[in-house]
Amino acid sequence: MSATYDAIIVGAGQAGPALAGRLTAAGMRVALVERHLFGGTCVNTGCMPTKALVASAEVAHLARRGADYGVQVGGEVTVDFPKVMARAHTVTMNARRNVERWLHGMEQLTVLRGHARFVAPDTLQVGEMTIRAPRIFLNVGGRAAVPPLPGVDGIDYLTNTSILQLDTLPRHLAVVGGSYIGLEFAQMFRRFGAQVTVIERQSRLIAREDEDVSQAIRELLEAEGIAVRIGAECIAFAPHADGVAVKVDCRDGAPEVVASHVLLAMGRRPNTDDLGLDRAGVAIDERGYITVDDTLACNVPGIWAMGDCNGRGAFTHTAYNDFEIIAANLLDGDHRTLSQRVPGYALYIDPPLGRVGMTEAQARASGRPLLVSKRPMTRVGRAVERGQTEGFMKLVADAETKRVLGAAILGVSGDEAIHGVLDLMSADQPLDALRWAVPIHPTVSELWPTVVLGLQPAEDD
């Protein structure tokens, strides 16, 4: 059985359904192939369920701090873990159903369930069906990486996917990987009542961030009772009567951590190894990511890659922007490129880290003259009023062009307040545009003009 379409989309993550909507609205006959769950990582194992869990963890944390606000909650605060997980599942299921309903309601769209593999540059096999199109868009996402660490095959471990299926709270959760995914799970499970140890190979947490950010985040987590083990260069696993023994080989502390559960949070890998890309001649890099140019086009004409599988962004918002770039170029007569995108993201611990552009270390490495300003959250009225004064705001700018190069907010509402700087950078406006803005009081964003006024030439390391 075979069929021909104007376009084929492989994967129903963040970029795929939106692109299907634009292409069908333009009159094209489109096939969308999905082999597993509609909505992709964000809906099913990423943003939506995890941020629902973060919200529950924040409520538990604030309830325990009730007395600080003059509120008596009465007795010990407890967490109904199965109910917490059920709430997260409900958020996911509702979002997934909405995506399916949207897709099945599109005219000109054929939804196919199954595993798509290339048999030629313009042809895919889906089960017993062969489908062809002059335009093929790959939106296949990624999954947790499981490095071949000693003993890993002999233990039961969790990933960011399987941990969402737990129905009982771990007694002691060892999180192997001190970066974004690992730290979010570490804090939420600590707030749910588990003992938590974070184990990181490198000399500090989230090493891609500036050292002051890494250190402040470590202090935040340790203040909540999370044990942090850095410099774990020889991680290995072995079964133990109480769960799993994790060899850490750190400079300080016991050489072994015994935990009831182990979460592997050591990065992601693209779902590209079983697409038959070699049969289409599609190039990939050494990590398996599909190579794309500045417009998301692959080396083979008529094939594009969007989202996590192209290695050009690991977030829902970058995947969606991939769709926007492709749609603008194909359908709107525009010329949009990846290089026009200002990188921004957040770490959803509490308080969150909002980041945009370069880190201070990256800006220094560029060799340009810099202006830097940093203000503690204790200077932010909104943070003081909410009793959440941990963290700081930092701005890095080019001393010659007077353009912002990057910014960070580790603090309450940092994930929202960072957008003032992101928008400034996207519009390519000078520092004065932020200096003379009149932010609303009381907000976190109202400190940005003050931060701009505090810019000083960067001191040499």
Disulfide bonds with the S-S distance in Angstrom:
none
